[in-house]
Amino acid sequence: MKSIIAFSHQLLKDIIQNGDVVIDATCGNGNDTAFLSRLVGKTGKVYAFDIQKQAIEKTQVLLEKNNIENVELIHAGHEQVSHYIQDQTITGAIFNLGYLPHGDPSIITVPETTIHAISSMLALLKKRGRIVIGIYHGHLGGTTEKNEVLAYCEQLDQKKYQVLQYQFINQTNKPPFIVAIEKK
Ligand SMILES: C[S@@+](CC[C@H](N)C(=O)[O-])C[C@H]1O[C@@H](n2cnc3c(N)ncnc32)[C@H](O)[C@@H]1O
């Protein structure tokens, strides 16, 4: 069975092609941004958001190290996506909720802006496109965000979207899980 990270990548790898436009909604240390960059290739584009300067700088360093040039780094909240992407559709997006690994654990994603961003990205999503959300909820505030994001995803119209949950149910200490939304 694939780990949470490996499965989230697989869900995106299955649908993203060269030339596509995609979003890393929480770039953090930049690992998912670099992964998406390879999937879309030189003719594609990755928009990568984070509210922390430290995350943008770390991602920038990783991109430079790997000679990656198809990424636009955006030092702003993902809930502002419609200010940055207007005339394009996206094939995929990834969110990793929670706090920056090795960073300040008090700076976390919060339900209101997370749900606003998911909703805005669904409007930009192509048919068969996917939004993959890694729900890390072991921290303070994590349970509230998990519950609100799940409630939002559960009420999405099944005629328009398929919503998947991927979770190891015998692990202790609030393990992360994935929710993935595919547009029909
Ligand atoms: C779990 S980390 C992301 C890890 C990242 N995917 C990686 O590979 O390192 C969550 C990130 O979300 C960022 N964040 C919190 N609120 C945000 C918002 N409204 N918009 C964009 N990023 C946000 C945090 O600053 C943090 O870097």
The ligand as a Tripos MOL2 file, in Angstrom:
@<TRIPOS>MOLECULE
LIG
   27    29     1     0     0
SMALL
NO_CHARGES

@<TRIPOS>ATOM
      1 C1          2.1860   21.1460    5.8450 C.3       1 LIG1
      2 S1          2.9890   22.5990    5.2310 S.3       1 LIG1
      3 C2          3.2440   22.2520    3.5190 C.3       1 LIG1
      4 C3          4.3660   21.2840    3.2360 C.3       1 LIG1
      5 C4          4.8240   21.2530    1.7920 C.3       1 LIG1
      6 N1          3.8600   20.6670    0.9150 N.3       1 LIG1
      7 C5          6.1890   20.6010    1.6160 C.2       1 LIG1
      8 O1          6.3450   19.7420    0.7080 O.co2     1 LIG1
      9 O2          7.0960   20.9550    2.3640 O.co2     1 LIG1
     10 C6          1.6790   23.7820    5.2090 C.3       1 LIG1
     11 C7          2.0630   25.1370    4.6540 C.3       1 LIG1
     12 O3          0.8830   25.8920    4.4560 O.3       1 LIG1
     13 C8          1.2130   27.2500    4.6090 C.3       1 LIG1
     14 N2         -0.0240   28.0350    4.7340 N.ar      1 LIG1
     15 C9         -0.7870   28.2790    5.8400 C.ar      1 LIG1
     16 N3         -1.8630   29.0170    5.5040 N.ar      1 LIG1
     17 C10        -1.7890   29.2400    4.1560 C.ar      1 LIG1
     18 C11        -2.5950   29.9510    3.2160 C.ar      1 LIG1
     19 N4         -3.7160   30.5500    3.5890 N.pl3     1 LIG1
     20 N5         -2.1960   29.9710    1.9300 N.ar      1 LIG1
     21 C12        -1.0460   29.3430    1.5230 C.ar      1 LIG1
     22 N6         -0.2430   28.6810    2.3710 N.ar      1 LIG1
     23 C13        -0.6090   28.6210    3.6640 C.ar      1 LIG1
     24 C14         2.1280   27.2600    5.8050 C.3       1 LIG1
     25 O4          2.8840   28.4280    5.8320 O.3       1 LIG1
     26 C15         2.9500   25.9840    5.5590 C.3       1 LIG1
     27 O5          4.1440   26.2810    4.8950 O.3       1 LIG1
@<TRIPOS>BOND
     1     1     2 1
     2     2     3 1
     3     2    10 1
     4     3     4 1
     5     4     5 1
     6     5     6 1
     7     5     7 1
     8     7     8 2
     9     7     9 1
    10    10    11 1
    11    11    12 1
    12    11    26 1
    13    12    13 1
    14    13    14 1
    15    13    24 1
    16    14    15 ar
    17    14    23 ar
    18    15    16 ar
    19    16    17 ar
    20    17    18 ar
    21    17    23 ar
    22    18    19 1
    23    18    20 ar
    24    20    21 ar
    25    21    22 ar
    26    22    23 ar
    27    24    25 1
    28    24    26 1
    29    26    27 1
@<TRIPOS>SUBSTRUCTURE
     1 LIG1         1 GROUP 0 **** ****
